Amino acid sequence: MHPDPRRLRYLVAGLVVLALVAIALWPAALPVDSGTVGRGPVQETTEAEGRTRLRDRFVVAAPVTALARRLELEPGDRVEAGQVLVVLDPVAAPTLDSRSRAEAEARLAGARAQLAAAGEDRQAAEARATQTATEAARQQTLRQRGLVAAEAAERMGTEAERAAREAASARFREATAQHAVAAAAAVLERGSGDPTVRAALELTAPVAGVVLRRHFESARPVQAGEPLIEIGDPAGLEVEVDVLSADAVRLREGMRVELLRWGEAQPLAGRVRRIEPGGFTKFSALGVEEQRVWVLVEVTSPRAEWSALGEAYRVNARFVLREKQSVLRAPASAAFRNDGGMAVLRIDGRRARLVPVHSGLQGNGWIEIEAGLQEGDRLVLHPDRELEDGARVALRAGADD
């Protein structure tokens, strides 16, 4: 007996309709972005905005009342130690009375005491710089022989660089103190009543540097103590950063810093030089009262890399609180809270599988994976709330990491 062709057609049509209904009701695969579990560094950081400043600067002031000649130097001009900066033509100065002379002599004695202290500081700083340089060279030799870890040798090299900068600052302070002694002595000399002391007074640069600011340009009378010109050494540039007090307690002197958005794509290397012991109150852009602390960061990158950086330039400082090298890590955007812990959605074929994970450090877009995943696993990035365990997924074109 042959099947009825009409019934066969109805049966086929029914099966087709059922298939179409099943396809229509079948949940569509959700398009997702994906990232891969791999190995690399993970850093826990905090970031704040700061600005550059010169660590050592010197303000040349008029030691006596006089007529200042026209200033030829301009901001940015390079000056050498001992170079004449300003020439003062003395005016008739009254003879110092006993009280004024006693005050001038006391200032001179104080300046000489500061000079002696600055000299001792300079000697100590230079001795430390010599010692650390010798130790850094020894560490490098041991490193080449494989007897010392590379990190230890690099740390010692950084310490030697810091000691060299401290010695340079100490020499700057000593030269400044010498200039202060000369200025105090000039006050006594000009007020001695000796009519022969009428020669022009030349104010020289205590150290080599760059003119930062001039307080006058044309010839004019100036009063004793009035600032005339400022000089400093651009190589002694550092960054001052105001950090939230809650973050400042986690910082330590010597901690590594990355200086970002200073004008070039490549970040500069730095280290925390000092954390101020006292904080201050500051209102945020939203009007929220915050307690903040000044943190000083020294730039450790070679000077040639940031020679265009000047004073009062904006810089962002990223403080590296903790870091690990070559650990199993996953994109932080793949992890989310789940049942009091962390979890990810791993892509198995065309399905998303919920996988609890044990995490460690997190920062800079990565999260350390201590357990739960393997290198090479593919994960869903920015998982949607509707995406559940076992849901069908489809990778977006070109979506990875």
PyMOL commands that set and color helices and strands:
alter all, ss='L'
color gray80, all
select helices_A, chain A and resi 5-25+98-144+150-190+234-236+245-248+303-306+332-334
alter helices_A, ss='H'
color red, helices_A
select strands_A, chain A and resi 30-36+38-54+57-61+66-68+78-79+84-90+201-204+209-214+220-222+227-232+237-244+256-260+268-283+289-299+314-331+336-338+341-348+351-363+366-371+378-381+393-395
alter strands_A, ss='S'
color yellow, strands_A
deselect
rebuild
show_as cartoon
